[in-house]
Amino acid sequence: MAYNTSQQNSIKMTLYFLMYDRIARLPIEGEVLSRSILLNRIITLIHKLLLFRESARIDIKKAQKKMKQNYPV
């Protein structure tokens, strides 16, 4: 959980946020959502996750390029 909730330098976000589109919370802090709110949240996640993942791919490529320049083989 610590790794998934730590901000990654290469993608500039947490892995938890990348997967779930929200900041991680402990179960005790959670709130009970109605069925319609939960359905809307799922639909939003489906649309947004593709954008976040593409952004992460671009950031990873940039980080790889930077590492290649800094540490040539």
C-alpha positions as CSV (number, residue, x, y, z in Angstrom):
1,M,0.0,0.0,0.0
2,A,2.9,2.4,0.8
3,Y,4.4,1.9,-2.7
4,N,1.0,2.3,-4.5
5,T,0.2,5.5,-2.6
6,S,3.7,7.2,-3.0
7,Q,4.1,9.7,-5.9
8,Q,6.2,8.2,-8.6
9,N,8.7,10.6,-10.1
10,S,8.5,9.2,-13.6
11,I,4.7,9.5,-14.0
12,K,4.2,12.3,-11.5
13,M,1.2,10.7,-9.7
14,T,0.6,7.7,-7.5
15,L,0.0,4.3,-8.9
16,Y,-3.2,4.1,-6.8
17,F,-4.5,7.3,-8.5
18,L,-3.6,5.9,-11.9
19,M,-5.6,2.8,-11.3
20,Y,-8.6,4.2,-9.4
21,D,-8.7,8.0,-10.3
22,R,-8.8,9.0,-6.6
23,I,-6.5,9.5,-3.7
24,A,-6.3,6.4,-1.5
25,R,-8.3,6.5,1.7
26,L,-8.4,3.9,4.5
27,P,-11.7,1.9,4.6
28,I,-12.6,3.5,7.9
29,E,-12.6,6.9,6.2
30,G,-14.9,5.8,3.4
31,E,-18.4,6.9,2.8
32,V,-21.4,4.8,1.6
33,L,-22.3,5.8,-1.9
34,S,-25.8,5.4,-3.5
35,R,-26.1,3.1,-6.5
36,S,-26.6,5.9,-9.0
37,I,-23.5,7.8,-7.7
38,L,-21.5,4.6,-7.8
39,L,-22.6,3.9,-11.4
40,N,-21.7,7.5,-12.5
41,R,-18.3,7.2,-10.8
42,I,-17.6,3.9,-12.7
43,I,-18.6,5.5,-16.0
44,T,-16.4,8.5,-15.3
45,L,-13.5,6.2,-14.4
46,I,-13.7,4.3,-17.6
47,H,-13.4,7.5,-19.6
48,K,-10.7,9.2,-17.6
49,L,-8.4,6.2,-17.0
50,L,-7.5,5.9,-20.7
51,L,-6.4,9.6,-20.6
52,F,-4.4,9.1,-17.4
53,R,-2.7,6.0,-18.7
54,E,-1.7,7.6,-21.9
55,S,-0.3,10.6,-19.9
56,A,1.7,8.1,-17.8
57,R,3.1,6.4,-20.9
58,I,4.3,9.7,-22.2
59,D,5.9,10.6,-18.9
60,I,7.6,7.2,-18.7
61,K,9.0,7.6,-22.2
62,K,10.4,11.0,-21.2
63,A,11.9,9.6,-18.0
64,Q,13.5,6.7,-20.0
65,K,14.9,9.2,-22.5
66,K,16.4,11.3,-19.7
67,M,17.9,8.2,-18.1
68,K,19.4,7.2,-21.4
69,Q,21.0,10.6,-21.8
70,N,22.3,10.7,-18.3
71,Y,23.6,7.2,-18.2
72,P,24.7,6.1,-21.7
73,V,25.7,2.5,-22.2
